[in-house]
Amino acid sequence: MSYTVYVDGQEGTTGLQINDLLAGRRDIEVLRIAGDRRKDDAGRARLLNAADVVFLCLPDQAAREAASWVTNPRTCVIDASTAHRVDPAWVFGLPELVRGQRDRLREHRRISNPGCHSTGFILLMRPLVDAGLIDPGLGLSATSLTGYSGGGRKLIEQYRVAELPPRLEAPRPYGLALGHKHVPEMTHWAGLRTRPVFMPIVANFYKGLTVSVPLHLSTLSRGTDAQRVHEVLGERYAGERFVRTMPLSDVGALDAGYFDVQGCNDTNRCELFVFGSRDQAILIARLDNLGKGASGAAVQAMNVHLGLDEGLGLRA
């Protein structure tokens, strides 16, 4: 059986990547709009309602508007923007979130694609909250180091110049007003009551992302050590194709003590690491911000919704 797909925002970074992932699929027919008609609302609305699955790769307000145009009850909308990620009418498109999430993705036709930073944070934190190791009211902090492709076309153009300005050669923290757009979904879907202090950092490499969460073990449930944290993550994701819990304090992941941020690039894989001492731990999630952090996740959610092999067109 074949399905029709329309990518609204086909020229953006996420849209281009989705098209690349679908290009070799014989079961998918991609509907396209001519480049000079990309702002033709009537033409877009027609394609939105003609497709079995629609990917919205648009800014938030444009995604809300486009979603409102979909009146075909059989069309599944997968929104890659932040517009609907904590909207109770939409299902969060992270199959590994909790037991039963895949059933929800199959049953519903409004799916919000997770953000890249939040994917790593939620995959690390939600199992620990559910297991009672972390109190939902605990004040957490997280740092994310990401390649510049996560900023979209304008940021990519800043970095892809013949002579890079010195200010772009070093990593650049941002989101310092403490209102990054991923924080609401990080808080909500990790099961927290307190917003984490979150600082993302963009650096001079194209793609790859790590989210790290430092923990004082004394702030967790009594008797919790790094090994117990690692066990909970391992149990939660046992058998998952795209989420892997790596060995505790995995020295094999280090190069002379240094961690490779780009180790999951060109895959839909997210790797989870626990590095621990007697009283502290650092948890790290590593993924491709364009893969499991964006386009790969969207295609994975589509596969689940359609009842297909979850890994079709994706690399684990």
VOPAGU-2260 file (C-alpha; in pm, 1 decimal, decimal comma):
REM VOPAGU-2260
SITE   aa  ch    i         X         Y         Z
SITE  MET   A    0       0,0       0,0       0,0
SITE  SER   A    1     128,3     348,3     -82,4
SITE  TYR   A    2      62,6     678,2      92,3
SITE  THR   A    3      71,2    1040,3     -19,8
SITE  VAL   A    4     276,1    1292,0     177,6
SITE  TYR   A    5     298,7    1670,5     154,6
SITE  VAL   A    6     575,8    1874,0     318,1
SITE  ASP   A    7     459,4    2229,8     381,4
SITE  GLY   A    8     784,5    2421,2     411,9
SITE  GLN   A    9     972,2    2190,9     176,9
SITE  GLU   A   10    1262,4    2433,4     126,1
SITE  GLY   A   11    1359,3    2466,2     492,5
SITE  THR   A   12    1625,2    2260,8     670,0
SITE  THR   A   13    1380,1    2015,1     826,0
SITE  GLY   A   14    1165,1    1993,0     513,8
SITE  LEU   A   15    1462,8    1920,1     289,3
SITE  GLN   A   16    1581,1    1647,5     525,8
SITE  ILE   A   17    1236,5    1486,4     538,1
SITE  ASN   A   18    1227,9    1481,8     158,7
SITE  ASP   A   19    1572,4    1318,0     155,5
SITE  LEU   A   20    1456,3    1048,3     398,1
SITE  LEU   A   21    1147,7     976,7     187,4
SITE  ALA   A   22    1323,8     988,7    -149,2
SITE  GLY   A   23    1399,7     616,6    -164,7
SITE  ARG   A   24    1064,4     500,4     -30,9
SITE  ARG   A   25     851,3     310,0    -281,6
SITE  ASP   A   26     554,4     320,9     -45,9
SITE  ILE   A   27     547,4     701,7     -34,1
SITE  GLU   A   28     440,6     949,7    -301,0
SITE  VAL   A   29     551,3    1302,1    -215,9
SITE  LEU   A   30     318,3    1575,9    -336,6
SITE  ARG   A   31     499,0    1895,7    -430,3
SITE  ILE   A   32     410,2    2255,4    -495,5
SITE  ALA   A   33     597,6    2460,2    -753,3
SITE  GLY   A   34     857,6    2693,4    -608,3
SITE  ASP   A   35     678,8    3003,7    -736,4
SITE  ARG   A   36     353,7    2889,7    -569,1
SITE  ARG   A   37     488,6    2820,8    -220,2
SITE  LYS   A   38     295,5    3122,6     -87,1
SITE  ASP   A   39     -23,7    3034,5    -271,9
SITE  ASP   A   40    -251,3    2958,1      22,2
SITE  ALA   A   41    -522,9    2798,7    -190,7
SITE  GLY   A   42    -271,9    2564,9    -356,6
SITE  ARG   A   43    -118,9    2472,4     -23,0
SITE  ALA   A   44    -459,3    2406,9     131,8
SITE  ARG   A   45    -550,4    2177,0    -156,1
SITE  LEU   A   46    -235,1    1969,8    -106,0
SITE  LEU   A   47    -275,5    1971,3     272,0
SITE  ASN   A   48    -612,4    1803,9     230,9
SITE  ALA   A   49    -505,7    1571,1     -49,8
SITE  ALA   A   50    -230,0    1400,4     148,7
SITE  ASP   A   51    -249,3    1106,9     386,8
SITE  VAL   A   52      26,0    1265,4     596,1
SITE  VAL   A   53     130,0    1631,1     614,5
SITE  PHE   A   54     453,8    1759,5     765,9
SITE  LEU   A   55     443,9    2123,3     877,1
SITE  CYS   A   56     798,0    2263,6     862,5
SITE  LEU   A   57     698,8    2622,2     931,0
SITE  PRO   A   58     730,2    2895,5    1195,4
SITE  ASP   A   59     486,3    2858,4    1482,9
SITE  GLN   A   60     214,2    3097,8    1368,0
SITE  ALA   A   61     228,8    2972,8    1010,2
SITE  ALA   A   62     202,1    2614,4    1139,6
SITE  ARG   A   63    -108,9    2702,5    1341,7
SITE  GLU   A   64    -265,2    2860,2    1035,9
SITE  ALA   A   65    -177,7    2570,0     806,1
SITE  ALA   A   66    -311,7    2317,7    1057,8
SITE  SER   A   67    -642,0    2503,4    1066,8
SITE  TRP   A   68    -678,1    2456,8     690,0
SITE  VAL   A   69    -676,5    2076,1     718,7
SITE  THR   A   70   -1039,1    1966,0     707,1
SITE  ASN   A   71    -991,4    1616,8     562,0
SITE  PRO   A   72   -1058,2    1382,7     859,1
SITE  ARG   A   73    -821,3    1121,3     714,4
SITE  THR   A   74    -517,8    1353,0     693,9
SITE  CYS   A   75    -255,6    1313,4     965,4
SITE  VAL   A   76     -70,5    1635,9    1049,0
SITE  ILE   A   77     280,9    1615,9    1197,0
SITE  ASP   A   78     391,7    1960,3    1310,8
SITE  ALA   A   79     766,3    2019,4    1341,2
SITE  SER   A   80     722,4    2364,9    1500,0
SITE  THR   A   81     681,7    2435,7    1872,5
SITE  ALA   A   82     321,6    2549,5    1822,4
SITE  HIS   A   83     144,8    2238,2    1952,1
SITE  ARG   A   84     397,5    2053,8    2168,9
SITE  VAL   A   85     210,2    2102,8    2495,7
SITE  ASP   A   86    -135,4    2127,8    2338,2
SITE  PRO   A   87    -354,0    1851,7    2490,1
SITE  ALA   A   88    -532,4    1808,5    2157,6
SITE  TRP   A   89    -206,2    1694,3    1996,8
SITE  VAL   A   90      -3,2    1380,2    2067,7
SITE  PHE   A   91     366,2    1429,0    2143,5
SITE  GLY   A   92     558,1    1250,7    1869,1
SITE  LEU   A   93     810,3    1065,5    2083,5
SITE  PRO   A   94     726,9     692,4    2058,6
SITE  GLU   A   95     965,4     606,9    2343,0
SITE  LEU   A   96     808,2     856,5    2586,2
SITE  VAL   A   97     592,4     618,1    2791,2
SITE  ARG   A   98     416,0     285,4    2755,0
SITE  GLY   A   99     121,6     328,4    2520,5
SITE  GLN   A  100     263,6     627,5    2333,2
SITE  ARG   A  101     281,5     431,7    2007,8
SITE  ASP   A  102     -88,1     344,6    2041,0
SITE  ARG   A  103    -166,3     714,7    2079,2
SITE  LEU   A  104      37,2     795,9    1768,8
SITE  ARG   A  105    -149,6     533,8    1569,6
SITE  GLU   A  106    -490,5     650,5    1687,3
SITE  HIS   A  107    -455,2    1028,5    1651,3
SITE  ARG   A  108    -408,9    1250,7    1347,8
SITE  ARG   A  109    -252,5    1552,6    1515,8
SITE  ILE   A  110     108,4    1487,6    1615,9
SITE  SER   A  111     359,5    1743,7    1746,6
SITE  ASN   A  112     719,1    1661,5    1661,9
SITE  PRO   A  113     958,1    1698,8    1960,9
SITE  GLY   A  114    1233,8    1959,5    1961,5
SITE  CYS   A  115    1596,4    1853,1    1940,6
SITE  HIS   A  116    1702,8    1978,9    2285,2
SITE  SER   A  117    1387,9    1853,9    2453,7
SITE  THR   A  118    1420,1    1506,1    2300,9
SITE  GLY   A  119    1749,4    1446,7    2479,1
SITE  PHE   A  120    1634,4    1600,7    2807,1
SITE  ILE   A  121    1303,1    1413,5    2819,2
SITE  LEU   A  122    1455,7    1076,7    2731,0
SITE  LEU   A  123    1699,7    1121,9    3019,9
SITE  MET   A  124    1464,3    1263,3    3282,1
SITE  ARG   A  125    1120,4    1107,5    3233,4
SITE  PRO   A  126    1223,6     752,5    3338,3
SITE  LEU   A  127    1389,0     888,6    3653,5
SITE  VAL   A  128    1080,1    1089,2    3746,8
SITE  ASP   A  129     850,6     793,2    3678,0
SITE  ALA   A  130    1070,3     564,5    3890,0
SITE  GLY   A  131    1062,6     808,5    4180,6
SITE  LEU   A  132    1435,4     882,0    4170,6
SITE  ILE   A  133    1376,2    1249,8    4093,0
SITE  ASP   A  134    1114,2    1457,5    4271,7
SITE  PRO   A  135     908,3    1644,1    4006,6
SITE  GLY   A  136     962,4    1966,2    4201,5
SITE  LEU   A  137    1341,8    1937,0    4198,4
SITE  GLY   A  138    1521,3    2227,7    4036,2
SITE  LEU   A  139    1729,9    2082,7    3752,2
SITE  SER   A  140    1969,1    2239,9    3506,3
SITE  ALA   A  141    2069,0    2131,7    3157,3
SITE  THR   A  142    2316,9    2241,5    2895,1
SITE  SER   A  143    2287,0    2160,6    2527,2
SITE  LEU   A  144    2571,5    2184,3    2277,0
SITE  THR   A  145    2450,6    2185,8    1918,5
SITE  GLY   A  146    2566,2    2233,8    1562,5
SITE  TYR   A  147    2455,6    2545,5    1381,4
SITE  SER   A  148    2209,9    2368,4    1148,7
SITE  GLY   A  149    1966,1    2371,1    1440,5
SITE  GLY   A  150    1923,4    2745,3    1387,5
SITE  GLY   A  151    1785,6    2704,6    1035,7
SITE  ARG   A  152    1881,9    2866,9     709,5
SITE  LYS   A  153    1974,7    3212,9     838,7
SITE  LEU   A  154    2216,8    3078,3    1097,8
SITE  ILE   A  155    2362,3    2829,3     850,0
SITE  GLU   A  156    2434,3    3117,3     612,0
SITE  GLN   A  157    2619,1    3303,5     889,2
SITE  TYR   A  158    2856,7    3012,3     940,5
SITE  ARG   A  159    2901,3    2914,7     576,0
SITE  VAL   A  160    3108,5    3207,9     459,0
SITE  ALA   A  161    3452,1    3217,9     301,1
SITE  GLU   A  162    3610,1    3384,1     604,6
SITE  LEU   A  163    3442,1    3307,2     935,6
SITE  PRO   A  164    3424,1    3606,4    1174,4
SITE  PRO   A  165    3620,7    3542,5    1495,0
SITE  ARG   A  166    3304,3    3570,7    1707,3
SITE  LEU   A  167    3166,6    3261,3    1532,5
SITE  GLU   A  168    3478,3    3051,7    1579,3
SITE  ALA   A  169    3407,9    2992,5    1949,0
SITE  PRO   A  170    3098,1    2828,3    2101,3
SITE  ARG   A  171    2817,2    3076,2    2173,5
SITE  PRO   A  172    2573,3    3034,6    2463,8
SITE  TYR   A  173    2225,8    3171,6    2397,6
SITE  GLY   A  174    1876,6    3159,2    2545,9
SITE  LEU   A  175    2013,4    3366,5    2834,0
SITE  ALA   A  176    1679,4    3531,8    2900,4
SITE  LEU   A  177    1586,4    3184,7    3034,3
SITE  GLY   A  178    1284,6    3156,0    2808,9
SITE  HIS   A  179    1399,9    2913,0    2540,3
SITE  LYS   A  180    1104,0    2782,8    2341,3
SITE  HIS   A  181    1180,5    2417,3    2425,4
SITE  VAL   A  182    1154,1    2466,6    2803,0
SITE  PRO   A  183     773,0    2423,6    2826,5
SITE  GLU   A  184     784,6    2083,1    2656,6
SITE  MET   A  185    1096,4    1983,1    2851,6
SITE  THR   A  186     912,4    2057,7    3174,6
SITE  HIS   A  187     577,8    1906,6    3077,8
SITE  TRP   A  188     687,1    1583,9    2908,8
SITE  ALA   A  189     965,1    1509,5    3158,7
SITE  GLY   A  190     692,7    1512,9    3424,3
SITE  LEU   A  191     840,5    1807,4    3615,9
SITE  ARG   A  192     668,4    2080,1    3815,7
SITE  THR   A  193     969,5    2312,8    3815,2
SITE  ARG   A  194    1113,5    2454,6    3494,9
SITE  PRO   A  195    1475,6    2347,4    3443,9
SITE  VAL   A  196    1742,4    2612,0    3405,5
SITE  PHE   A  197    1839,2    2551,4    3044,0
SITE  MET   A  198    2133,9    2693,3    2851,3
SITE  PRO   A  199    2186,9    2594,9    2487,3
SITE  ILE   A  200    2520,3    2657,7    2314,9
SITE  VAL   A  201    2574,9    2671,2    1938,9
SITE  ALA   A  202    2919,7    2592,2    1799,8
SITE  ASN   A  203    3105,8    2587,9    1471,2
SITE  PHE   A  204    3004,6    2245,9    1340,3
SITE  TYR   A  205    2709,4    2162,7    1116,5
SITE  LYS   A  206    2512,6    1903,9    1314,7
SITE  GLY   A  207    2523,8    1688,3    1624,4
SITE  LEU   A  208    2387,7    1759,6    1970,3
SITE  THR   A  209    2437,8    1665,9    2333,3
SITE  VAL   A  210    2213,5    1752,1    2624,9
SITE  SER   A  211    2385,2    1715,5    2962,4
SITE  VAL   A  212    2219,5    1718,2    3304,0
SITE  PRO   A  213    2438,4    1734,9    3619,6
SITE  LEU   A  214    2302,8    1573,4    3935,0
SITE  HIS   A  215    2401,6    1577,5    4299,9
SITE  LEU   A  216    2301,8    1225,3    4399,1
SITE  SER   A  217    2205,8    1351,7    4745,4
SITE  THR   A  218    1912,5    1537,0    4585,5
SITE  LEU   A  219    1765,7    1213,3    4447,5
SITE  SER   A  220    1564,5     952,9    4637,9
SITE  ARG   A  221    1751,4     806,9    4936,4
SITE  GLY   A  222    2021,7     558,6    4843,4
SITE  THR   A  223    2026,1     640,3    4471,8
SITE  ASP   A  224    2369,5     606,7    4313,5
SITE  ALA   A  225    2490,2     639,4    3955,4
SITE  GLN   A  226    2446,4     267,7    3896,8
SITE  ARG   A  227    2078,2     284,5    3993,5
SITE  VAL   A  228    2023,4     580,2    3759,5
SITE  HIS   A  229    2186,2     380,2    3481,4
SITE  GLU   A  230    1974,0      72,8    3558,8
SITE  VAL   A  231    1649,4     269,4    3538,2
SITE  LEU   A  232    1740,8     410,1    3197,6
SITE  GLY   A  233    1851,3      68,8    3074,6
SITE  GLU   A  234    1529,5     -96,1    3187,8
SITE  ARG   A  235    1312,8     175,6    3036,4
SITE  TYR   A  236    1467,1     158,0    2689,8
SITE  ALA   A  237    1548,4    -213,0    2669,3
SITE  GLY   A  238    1458,9    -333,3    2321,3
SITE  GLU   A  239    1419,0      12,9    2172,0
SITE  ARG   A  240    1563,1      44,8    1824,1
SITE  PHE   A  241    1656,8     412,2    1835,6
SITE  VAL   A  242    1729,2     482,4    2202,9
SITE  ARG   A  243    2029,4     310,0    2356,5
SITE  THR   A  244    2161,4     320,6    2711,0
SITE  MET   A  245    2538,5     301,6    2688,5
SITE  PRO   A  246    2766,5     135,6    2948,2
SITE  LEU   A  247    2798,9     308,5    3284,6
SITE  SER   A  248    3083,8     564,7    3282,8
SITE  ASP   A  249    3157,4     448,3    2928,4
SITE  VAL   A  250    3530,3     508,9    2876,8
SITE  GLY   A  251    3495,3     361,3    2528,9
SITE  ALA   A  252    3291,9     666,5    2430,0
SITE  LEU   A  253    3578,3     899,4    2515,4
SITE  ASP   A  254    3878,1    1001,7    2307,4
SITE  ALA   A  255    4158,0    1075,8    2553,7
SITE  GLY   A  256    3889,0    1189,2    2796,9
SITE  TYR   A  257    3690,4    1397,2    2546,8
SITE  PHE   A  258    3331,9    1329,5    2438,5
SITE  ASP   A  259    3232,6    1331,3    2069,5
SITE  VAL   A  260    2921,1    1544,9    2022,6
SITE  GLN   A  261    2879,8    1422,8    1664,3
SITE  GLY   A  262    2887,0    1049,3    1736,8
SITE  CYS   A  263    2522,9     990,3    1633,2
SITE  ASN   A  264    2526,3    1201,4    1318,6
SITE  ASP   A  265    2343,2    1069,7    1011,7
SITE  THR   A  266    2131,9     834,9    1224,7
SITE  ASN   A  267    1798,3     843,6    1403,6
SITE  ARG   A  268    1970,6     713,3    1716,2
SITE  CYS   A  269    1982,4     872,3    2060,8
SITE  GLU   A  270    2246,7     740,3    2298,8
SITE  LEU   A  271    2217,7     791,9    2674,6
SITE  PHE   A  272    2523,7     804,4    2900,2
SITE  VAL   A  273    2566,1     811,0    3277,0
SITE  PHE   A  274    2904,3     920,7    3411,3
SITE  GLY   A  275    2918,1     894,7    3786,8
SITE  SER   A  276    3128,5     933,9    4098,7
SITE  ARG   A  277    3046,5     858,3    4461,3
SITE  ASP   A  278    2822,0    1162,8    4506,1
SITE  GLN   A  279    2764,8    1313,1    4160,3
SITE  ALA   A  280    2655,7    1214,8    3811,4
SITE  ILE   A  281    2645,7    1372,2    3469,6
SITE  LEU   A  282    2381,9    1239,9    3230,7
SITE  ILE   A  283    2431,9    1298,0    2858,2
SITE  ALA   A  284    2200,2    1236,9    2565,2
SITE  ARG   A  285    2362,0    1238,4    2221,6
SITE  LEU   A  286    2172,5    1264,6    1893,5
SITE  ASP   A  287    2174,3    1419,1    1547,5
SITE  ASN   A  288    1974,8    1741,0    1577,3
SITE  LEU   A  289    1852,9    1691,2    1218,4
SITE  GLY   A  290    1781,6    1319,9    1274,5
SITE  LYS   A  291    1620,0    1206,4    1599,2
SITE  GLY   A  292    1605,8    1576,7    1685,4
SITE  ALA   A  293    1393,2    1677,2    1385,4
SITE  SER   A  294    1333,7    1509,5    1049,2
SITE  GLY   A  295    1413,5    1153,7    1151,2
SITE  ALA   A  296    1176,6    1180,0    1446,0
SITE  ALA   A  297     900,7    1309,7    1217,5
SITE  VAL   A  298     942,0    1017,8     977,2
SITE  GLN   A  299     952,8     773,7    1268,9
SITE  ALA   A  300     623,5     915,7    1400,0
SITE  MET   A  301     472,2     884,2    1052,2
SITE  ASN   A  302     580,0     520,6    1030,3
SITE  VAL   A  303     421,8     446,8    1367,4
SITE  HIS   A  304      99,4     627,5    1277,7
SITE  LEU   A  305      63,3     437,0     952,3
SITE  GLY   A  306     134,9     102,8    1117,5
SITE  LEU   A  307     453,9      50,5     917,3
SITE  ASP   A  308     793,6     -78,4    1024,4
SITE  GLU   A  309     905,0     200,6    1258,3
SITE  GLY   A  310    1254,7     212,3    1109,5
SITE  LEU   A  311    1162,0     241,9     741,9
SITE  GLY   A  312    1393,7     492,3     575,9
SITE  LEU   A  313    1589,0     552,6     898,8
SITE  ARG   A  314    1931,8     446,2    1020,5
SITE  ALA   A  315    1968,0     308,5    1371,6
